[in-house]
Amino acid sequence: MISKKVISLFTFGILLILVGAISKLFNWPQSNVVIAIGLVFEILAVLVFIWNKLKK
């Protein structure tokens, strides 16, 4: 079962990527930073998921 920490990191990463994509449409200068932070949260979620699978 996926832990709440993985779901939380995953959904927050998706939210940041969506906000970054929408802000890119409005030519917001920091949109690339928001997208990059979203991708970092996605990578963290995958790493925590894999770590939990390897621990079992």
TIMI-2910 file (N, C-alpha, C, CB; in pm, 1 decimal, decimal comma, always signed):
<rs>
+----------+----------+----------+----------+----------+----------+----------+----------+----------+----------+----------+----------+------+
!      n_x !      n_y !      n_z !     ca_x !     ca_y !     ca_z !      c_x !      c_y !      c_z !     cb_x !     cb_y !     cb_z ! resn !
+----------+----------+----------+----------+----------+----------+----------+----------+----------+----------+----------+----------+------+
!    +83,7 !   -118,7 !     +0,0 !     +0,0 !     +0,0 !     +0,0 !    +88,1 !   +125,0 !     +0,0 !    -95,2 !     -0,2 !   +122,0 !  Met !
!    +45,5 !   +224,7 !    -70,7 !   +121,6 !   +347,9 !    -80,4 !    +99,3 !   +429,9 !    +46,2 !    +81,3 !   +428,6 !   -206,8 !  Ile !
!   +208,2 !   +477,2 !   +104,7 !   +195,7 !   +553,3 !   +228,9 !   +141,8 !   +693,6 !   +202,0 !   +331,4 !   +561,7 !   +300,3 !  Ser !
!    +96,4 !   +756,4 !   +308,1 !    +40,0 !   +891,1 !   +295,2 !   +147,8 !   +991,2 !   +255,9 !    -27,0 !   +934,5 !   +426,5 !  Lys !
!   +272,0 !   +965,2 !   +295,1 !   +381,4 !  +1055,9 !   +259,7 !   +404,5 !  +1057,2 !   +108,8 !   +510,7 !  +1015,3 !   +332,6 !  Lys !
!   +397,5 !   +941,0 !    +46,2 !   +416,9 !   +931,7 !    -98,7 !   +302,2 !  +1000,7 !   -171,4 !   +427,8 !   +784,1 !   -143,4 !  Val !
!   +179,5 !   +978,2 !   -126,3 !    +64,2 !  +1041,3 !   -189,7 !    +71,5 !  +1193,0 !   -174,7 !    -66,9 !   +987,8 !   -129,3 !  Ile !
!   +113,5 !  +1238,4 !    -57,8 !   +123,7 !  +1381,8 !    -33,1 !   +229,9 !  +1445,4 !   -122,4 !   +155,9 !  +1408,2 !   +114,2 !  Ser !
!   +346,6 !  +1384,4 !   -132,1 !   +452,5 !  +1437,6 !   -218,7 !   +409,5 !  +1436,2 !   -364,3 !   +581,7 !  +1357,0 !   -201,7 !  Leu !
!   +343,8 !  +1328,4 !   -404,9 !   +300,2 !  +1315,9 !   -543,8 !   +196,7 !  +1422,2 !   -579,9 !   +242,7 !  +1176,8 !   -568,6 !  Phe !
!    +95,6 !  +1440,2 !   -494,7 !     -9,2 !  +1536,9 !   -527,4 !    +42,8 !  +1680,1 !   -521,1 !   -127,7 !  +1520,4 !   -432,6 !  Thr !
!   +132,8 !  +1709,8 !   -427,3 !   +189,5 !  +1844,4 !   -421,2 !   +276,8 !  +1870,9 !   -543,8 !   +271,7 !  +1863,0 !   -291,6 !  Phe !
!   +348,7 !  +1770,7 !   -589,4 !   +429,3 !  +1785,6 !   -710,8 !   +343,3 !  +1810,2 !   -833,1 !   +514,7 !  +1662,4 !   -732,7 !  Gly !
!   +233,9 !  +1735,6 !   -844,0 !   +141,1 !  +1755,5 !   -956,1 !    +80,5 !  +1895,7 !   -951,1 !    +29,0 !  +1648,8 !   -953,6 !  Ile !
!    +43,4 !  +1940,6 !   -830,2 !    -12,9 !  +2074,3 !   -814,9 !    +86,9 !  +2180,9 !   -860,2 !    -54,0 !  +2098,6 !   -669,2 !  Leu !
!   +212,9 !  +2167,5 !   -819,6 !   +314,3 !  +2265,4 !   -859,3 !   +337,9 !  +2265,0 !  -1010,2 !   +445,2 !  +2237,6 !   -786,5 !  Leu !
!   +336,8 !  +2147,4 !  -1069,9 !   +356,2 !  +2139,2 !  -1215,3 !   +238,2 !  +2205,5 !  -1287,3 !   +371,3 !  +1990,6 !  -1260,8 !  Ile !
!   +116,4 !  +2182,0 !  -1239,4 !     -0,7 !  +2245,4 !  -1300,6 !     +3,0 !  +2397,3 !  -1284,5 !   -129,3 !  +2189,6 !  -1239,1 !  Leu !
!    +39,2 !  +2444,9 !  -1165,7 !    +48,4 !  +2589,2 !  -1143,3 !   +156,7 !  +2649,5 !  -1232,5 !    +78,1 !  +2619,6 !   -994,5 !  Val !
!   +268,8 !  +2580,0 !  -1245,7 !   +375,3 !  +2628,2 !  -1333,3 !   +333,7 !  +2632,2 !  -1479,0 !   +497,1 !  +2541,8 !  -1318,5 !  Gly !
!   +258,8 !  +2532,3 !  -1522,1 !   +213,4 !  +2530,3 !  -1661,8 !   +113,3 !  +2641,8 !  -1689,2 !   +150,7 !  +2394,6 !  -1695,6 !  Ala !
!    +23,6 !  +2664,2 !  -1594,2 !    -74,2 !  +2772,3 !  -1611,7 !     -4,6 !  +2907,8 !  -1607,8 !   -183,6 !  +2765,2 !  -1502,9 !  Ile !
!    +91,5 !  +2923,7 !  -1517,0 !   +161,7 !  +3051,9 !  -1508,3 !   +250,3 !  +3076,0 !  -1630,1 !   +246,0 !  +3057,3 !  -1381,2 !  Ser !
!   +292,7 !  +2969,4 !  -1696,1 !   +370,3 !  +2984,9 !  -1819,1 !   +284,0 !  +3046,2 !  -1929,4 !   +427,1 !  +2848,9 !  -1865,0 !  Lys !
!   +154,9 !  +3016,1 !  -1928,4 !    +63,7 !  +3076,2 !  -2025,5 !    +51,2 !  +3227,4 !  -2006,9 !    -73,4 !  +3011,6 !  -2014,9 !  Leu !
!    +69,0 !  +3272,9 !  -1881,2 !    +57,6 !  +3415,6 !  -1851,5 !   +194,1 !  +3484,7 !  -1847,1 !    -14,4 !  +3435,3 !  -1718,8 !  Phe !
!   +298,5 !  +3415,3 !  -1896,4 !   +434,5 !  +3468,4 !  -1904,0 !   +487,9 !  +3515,4 !  -1768,8 !   +438,9 !  +3582,6 !  -2002,2 !  Asn !
!   +462,7 !  +3436,5 !  -1665,9 !   +516,3 !  +3466,2 !  -1534,2 !   +661,8 !  +3422,8 !  -1531,7 !   +434,3 !  +3395,7 !  -1422,0 !  Trp !
!   +755,9 !  +3510,9 !  -1491,8 !   +898,7 !  +3478,1 !  -1500,3 !   +941,7 !  +3357,2 !  -1415,6 !   +978,8 !  +3597,4 !  -1458,6 !  Pro !
!   +875,4 !  +3332,6 !  -1303,3 !   +916,8 !  +3223,2 !  -1214,7 !   +848,1 !  +3090,7 !  -1245,3 !   +889,5 !  +3260,8 !  -1071,9 !  Gln !
!   +782,4 !  +3079,9 !  -1357,2 !   +708,3 !  +2957,1 !  -1385,7 !   +801,0 !  +2836,5 !  -1401,5 !   +625,0 !  +2974,8 !  -1511,7 !  Ser !
!   +919,9 !  +2857,0 !  -1458,3 !  +1013,8 !  +2745,2 !  -1472,7 !  +1060,3 !  +2693,9 !  -1337,7 !  +1134,4 !  +2787,3 !  -1556,1 !  Asn !
!  +1076,3 !  +2784,2 !  -1241,1 !  +1118,3 !  +2743,7 !  -1107,0 !  +1008,8 !  +2660,1 !  -1040,6 !  +1151,7 !  +2867,7 !  -1020,4 !  Val !
!   +884,6 !  +2700,5 !  -1057,6 !   +772,5 !  +2626,6 !   -998,1 !   +762,4 !  +2487,3 !  -1060,3 !   +639,3 !  +2704,1 !  -1017,3 !  Val !
!   +779,7 !  +2478,1 !  -1190,5 !   +776,8 !  +2347,7 !  -1257,8 !   +892,6 !  +2259,9 !  -1210,0 !   +783,3 !  +2365,7 !  -1411,4 !  Ile !
!  +1010,0 !  +2318,6 !  -1195,0 !  +1126,8 !  +2242,5 !  -1149,3 !  +1106,9 !  +2191,0 !  -1006,9 !  +1253,4 !  +2329,2 !  -1156,4 !  Ala !
!  +1050,7 !  +2273,6 !   -919,1 !  +1024,2 !  +2228,6 !   -782,4 !   +920,0 !  +2117,1 !   -782,9 !   +976,5 !  +2346,5 !   -694,4 !  Ile !
!   +820,8 !  +2127,2 !   -870,0 !   +721,9 !  +2020,2 !   -883,0 !   +785,2 !  +1889,3 !   -926,2 !   +614,4 !  +2059,8 !   -981,8 !  Gly !
!   +879,1 !  +1897,6 !  -1019,4 !   +948,8 !  +1776,5 !  -1063,6 !  +1034,7 !  +1717,1 !   -952,0 !  +1036,0 !  +1807,3 !  -1185,5 !  Leu !
!  +1094,3 !  +1802,9 !   -870,5 !  +1172,6 !  +1753,5 !   -755,8 !  +1082,0 !  +1678,2 !   -659,5 !  +1243,4 !  +1870,5 !   -682,3 !  Val !
!   +962,5 !  +1730,6 !   -632,8 !   +870,0 !  +1659,9 !   -545,0 !   +825,3 !  +1527,3 !   -605,7 !   +748,7 !  +1747,1 !   -515,3 !  Phe !
!   +809,6 !  +1522,5 !   -736,1 !   +774,2 !  +1396,4 !   -801,5 !   +887,1 !  +1293,9 !   -785,9 !   +743,6 !  +1420,1 !   -951,3 !  Glu !
!  +1010,4 !  +1337,7 !   -803,6 !  +1124,9 !  +1247,7 !   -788,2 !  +1134,8 !  +1199,2 !   -644,3 !  +1255,8 !  +1317,9 !   -830,2 !  Ile !
!  +1111,8 !  +1288,9 !   -548,3 !  +1113,2 !  +1247,3 !   -408,2 !  +1005,1 !  +1143,6 !   -379,5 !  +1094,8 !  +1368,2 !   -317,2 !  Leu !
!   +887,1 !  +1161,2 !   -436,6 !   +779,8 !  +1064,8 !   -415,7 !   +817,3 !   +928,4 !   -471,6 !   +650,6 !  +1114,2 !   -480,0 !  Ala !
!   +879,7 !   +926,9 !   -589,0 !   +921,8 !   +799,6 !   -648,4 !  +1030,1 !   +734,1 !   -563,6 !   +972,8 !   +821,0 !   -792,2 !  Val !
!  +1125,4 !   +813,6 !   -514,8 !  +1232,8 !   +757,4 !   -432,1 !  +1180,2 !   +701,4 !   -300,2 !  +1338,5 !   +863,8 !   -404,2 !  Leu !
!  +1086,1 !   +771,9 !   -236,8 !  +1027,8 !   +721,4 !   -112,3 !   +948,5 !   +594,6 !   -139,5 !   +937,5 !   +828,2 !    -46,6 !  Val !
!   +876,7 !   +589,9 !   -250,2 !   +800,0 !   +469,9 !   -286,3 !   +893,5 !   +351,0 !   -308,1 !   +715,7 !   +495,4 !   -413,5 !  Phe !
!  +1001,1 !   +372,1 !   -382,9 !  +1096,9 !   +264,0 !   -408,2 !  +1165,1 !   +221,0 !   -278,6 !  +1202,4 !   +308,1 !   -511,7 !  Ile !
!  +1201,1 !   +317,6 !   -193,5 !  +1265,7 !   +285,5 !    -67,1 !  +1174,4 !   +199,7 !    +20,3 !  +1305,1 !   +413,7 !     +6,7 !  Trp !
!  +1045,5 !   +234,4 !    +24,0 !   +951,3 !   +154,7 !   +103,0 !   +935,9 !    +14,3 !    +47,4 !   +815,8 !   +222,8 !   +108,1 !  Asn !
!   +938,7 !     +0,6 !    -85,6 !   +928,0 !   -131,7 !   -146,6 !  +1052,2 !   -216,6 !   -118,1 !   +906,9 !   -118,6 !   -297,8 !  Lys !
!  +1170,5 !   -152,1 !   -118,4 !  +1293,4 !   -226,8 !    -93,3 !  +1307,1 !   -265,4 !    +53,1 !  +1413,9 !   -145,5 !   -136,5 !  Leu !
!  +1252,4 !   -185,5 !   +143,5 !  +1258,6 !   -217,9 !   +284,9 !  +1176,6 !   -341,8 !   +318,4 !  +1210,7 !   -100,5 !   +367,0 !  Lys !
!  +1069,6 !   -367,9 !   +244,1 !   +985,1 !   -484,4 !   +269,5 !  +1045,0 !   -602,8 !   +205,2 !   +843,6 !   -463,7 !   +219,8 !  Lys !
+----------+----------+----------+----------+----------+----------+----------+----------+----------+----------+----------+----------+------+
</rs>
